[in-house]
Amino acid sequence: MSCSTGTNIKLIVLIGIWILLFSGCSTATGITHYFKSTDHFKTFPKEGRIFYEEGGERFADIIAELLPSAIKLVEDKQYNHFTKPIKIYICTTIKSFKNMTGRNVKAITYRGAIFLSPILFNESDKIKGYLSHELSHLLINQYGGTFIGVKIPLWFLEGLATYVSGGGGAGDITDDEAIAYMLNGRYFTPELNGGIIFRKTASSYGLTPHMFYRQSALFVNFIREYNETSFQKLLTGIYNGESFRKAFGSSYGISMNKLWSIFMIQLKEEGRV
């Protein structure tokens, strides 16, 4: 077996494991989705980074208008720049979106690109939030690779994207609702490890994804405000391929447990709920 062939097989196996664990698909089906052709998508004339299916012109126009400011927002808040071409695919039917991604969500960063579902067509007030949320993931992926989640806990990845996007991905859950949950003992635990098999998700803590995202965003914003220099150094470590545990350890001179305790005390003292 050639080195190239062995590498390709290993990549396919890794992709299958990743999709099986994170996308809710069977491995075989997930791999099929991953390699689906995007040749039928048309390039949007006004913005070459946007590709759309027949009938998606109006939505493509909206995305084209929002894209420059969304990119700037993400780059400014994540202290970095996109290094590879940005590709955004607009699906015009839910069936097509699921056929391309294997998921039934509003948006997803997948295959080094962003796929948008037509579910967003009728949610004009949420489009920029979801777009910015996925751009946050894409920026991290461009530096850390498709399997960055193995190195970074989900609460940080989703919390960062939700914080950066101003709540994109958290649905209708407000800060105060998330805080009320936390003060009543219903919250996630900010672990330092990512992982595959033992990766912690919203259901690990008995939370809905939207509640998990909002709580995570509140804590990400807190650790940024606690020491922005350390926060920037943490992201730099991640961009350089370090695990979250290592990047955090070399950035903050305080334990994660201590930071969480300070965070919870601050929430109680603010009396926001």
Secondary structure, DSSP 4 states (H G I P E B T S, - for coil): --HHHHHHHHHHHHHHHHHHHHSSS-HHHHHHHHT---TTSEEPTT-TTEEE-TT-HHHHHHHHHHHHHHHHHHHHHTT----S---EEE-SSHHHHHHHHS--SSEEEETTEEEE-GGGGG-TTTHHHHHHHHHHHHHHHHHH-TTGGGTS-HHHHHHHHHHHTTSTTSTT--HHHHHHHHHTT------S---STT---GGGGT--HHHHHHHHHHHHHHHHHH-HHHHHHHHHHHHTT--HHHHHHTT-SS-HHHHHHHHHHHHHHHT--
